[in-house]
Amino acid sequence: MMGPFLGELGWELMRWQGHLRHIAHNTVTPSVVSCCHGMEYLYRDFADQIVPIPHPGGTRNKWLPEPNGTGDYVLSKKICEAKHLKQKFIQYGTEGKTGYDVVIHARNLGKPHPDWPNEKWLHLQYALHGCSVAYVGSVHGARAWFSGGEDKRGIGIEDLCDIMRNSKLFIGESSGPAHLASLCGLSHLVITDRKKWNLGGKKGRNWTRYTDYWNPLGTPAYVLDQDNYDPPVDKVLRAIDKNGLL
């Protein structure tokens, strides 16, 4: 049995599920995957059997130890963070489903996380007048403004992938949903911070994650990382206009 993975969605998307798919495509034995409830869709294309477990809670990365001699769990921090981890990816979502001009993940984690201020999301929504907008994320981890967008927070990951596959642009802070947009082929504009992540320019870690080594499908990604997670709304709008995102 492979898995389960317990932790941040970005690591499960960009390191773990791709690694399990590579293993499954290169072995003749049945692939049995354990995962947290709600994440089955990520493994459905290659797993012969999926064994869901309740999520133990928490958002930080955790790795279950491998029981002595059983091989039930093969996941480890060392495996997940290996530089040359062999992986195989697919594009998630089904074409022809409902999509939007803009998919927004207005993160709402609270201190010490530097979420983009409410007034800036409202300003951005006003500036996007005429565009169809959907707000995504978990119900408790993201905000929604109903006057100009549809509340799609808390929907299942398969439905979210269908929305992303058929939409034009994702906007949000660095997060798991932003990485999911990459695997759905959805252009994404990501708000992050150069200093917090010790990035040191465009070739720094978070920039290159979104534009390069955590972008296996080559999905267009645009990173705003010079304003301590707090770029002016006009800068976001200029990035959209400059890159012809809408």
N, C-alpha and C positions, 0 to 999 in steps of 0.2 A: 504494500500500500504506500502511495506517495502522498505526503502532506500530513496534516493540514498546515496551512500558513496562517499565522495569527499576527496581524499588525497593519501597517499603513498600506493603503490600496495601491499607491504608486509602486511599491516594491513587489507586491503580488502581481501587478500588471506587467511591469517591465523587466523583472528578473525571474520570478518564480514560475508563473503559468507558462511562459515561453520555454523555460527549461524542461518542464514536465512534458510539453508537447514534443520537444526534440527527442526526449527519451522514448516516448510512446511511438514515434515514427521510426525509431531505429531499434525496435525490439519486437520479437515475435510473441512474447508472453502478453496476456491480457493486462491492460492498464487500469489499475484501481486507484482512484484519487479520493482522498478525504479533503473536505473543505468546509468552511463555515456556511451555515444556512444562508441562502440568498446569493451565494457566489457560484452556484452550480453552472450557470451559463458560460462562465469563462473556460470551463473544461469539457463542455458537452461535445465539442467537435472531435475530440480524440479519445476521451476516457471510455473504456468498456463498462465501467461501473463507477458511480459516484456515491460516496458515503458522507453525507452532511453531518456536521456536529453543531451544537449551540455555540455561539461566539461567547468567549469568557468575559468580554468587556475590555475597555481600554483601547487606545489608539496607537500606542507605541509598538515598535516591532518586537515580537516575541517568537522564539523558536522552541518547539517541543523537543526534548531530548530523545535520542534514539534508544529505545529499550534494549537492554542487553540481550543480544542474540536473536531478537525477533525480527528486526528490520522493518517494523511497522511504520516508523517515521524516518524518512530519509532527509528531511529538511534540517539545515543547520545554518547559523549565521555565516559560517565560512563558505558554505556552498552558495548561498544567496548573494553574497558580496564578491564572489570570485570575478576577477577582471575579465577572464576569457571564458565565461560561462556559455556553453553552447545552447542556443535557443532557436525556436521556430515560432513565428507569429502569423496570425491571420487578422483580417480586417473584420471588426465586429459590426453588428447591426445589419438590418435588411433594407435594401432599397425599396422605394415606393411607399414607405410609411410616412406618417405626419412629421414634418420638420418645421423649423422656425428660421427667421433671419438671424436672430441672435439667441444663443443659449448662455445664460449668466449663472455663475456660481458665486454668490455674494457670501463669502465665508463669514461665519459667526462663531469663532472659537473663543473670543474674549481674551483677556490678559492671561499670559504674557504675549499672546499671538497678536501681531500687528495687522488687524483686519482693516480693509479700506473703509473709511468713515461712511456712515449712513447717508449724509448729505451729498457725498460724491456719487454714490450709486443712484440717488434720486436725480441728480443733475444729469448723469449719463442717460438714464432712462428717458428723461425729458428730451435730451438731444437726439435720441433714437426714435423720436415720434414718427409714426408711419411704418416702423419695422415691427414685425411680429417677434415677441420676446417670450422666452420660457425661463423660469428660475428653477435650478436643479440643486441637488445635494441632499443631505439628510435633513429631516425636519428640525433637528436640534442644532445642526452644524452649519446651517445656511439661512439667510434671510430672503424674504420675498416681498415685492411691492405689487399689490394687486391692481393698482390703477392703470398699469400699462403692460402687464405681463401675466402669463399663466403660471400658476403654482404647480410645478411638477416635482417638488421636493418629496422624497420618500418613495418614489416609484421604484419598481424592481430594476435590476441592472440590465436585463434584456430589453425592457421598454426604453430605458435611458439610452442604450446603444442604438436602438432604432431611431430615436429622436436625433441623436448626434450624427448618425450616418446620413440623415436627410436634411440637415441644417446647414447654414452658411458660415457661421462664426461663433466661437466660444470665447467668452471674456470672463476672467476670474483670477483670483490670487493662486499662487502655486499650491497645487492640491492634487488629490487623487483624481477628481473629475477632470482636471486639465490633462492628466496623463491618459485617461480613458478617451478623451477627445482625439488624442493622437492616434490611438488604435482604431478609432472609428473613421479616420480620414477627415476629421473636421478641423479646419484652420483654427488656431487658437492664439489669443493674445493674453499673455500671462504677466501678472503683476507679482514681482518678487523683490528681493533686496540683495545687492552685491556685497555689502559689508557684513550682514548677518551670516551669510554663507561663506565669507572669506573668498569671494569669487576672483577678484583681481582682473576684471576686464571680460571681454566677450568670450575668452577661452576658459573662463572660470567654470566651476562645477555646475551650477544650476543652469547657466546659459547653455552650455553644451549638452546637458541632459535633455532639455527641451528641443534643441535644434539638431542634435546629432545622436549620441549613443543611447538615449532613451527615446528615440524617434525612429523605430525600425522601418516604418512605412514611408518615411520621407514626407510626412504631413507638414504643410506650411505652419511654422511656429514663429511668433514674434514676442520678444521678451523685453519688458520694461523693468529695469533693475537698478536705476540710478537715484531713486527718490525714497529710499527707506520704506518700501511697501506703500508709499503714499504719493503717486504721481498726480499732477494736476489733471483734471478731466479733459482739458484742452489737449494735453499731450496724448491721452488715450485716443481722442477723436482724430488727432493728426495722424497717429499711427494707422488707424483704420483707413483714413482717406489716402495717405501716402502709399499704402500697400494694396489699395483697391479691394479691401476686404468685404465691402458691402456695395 
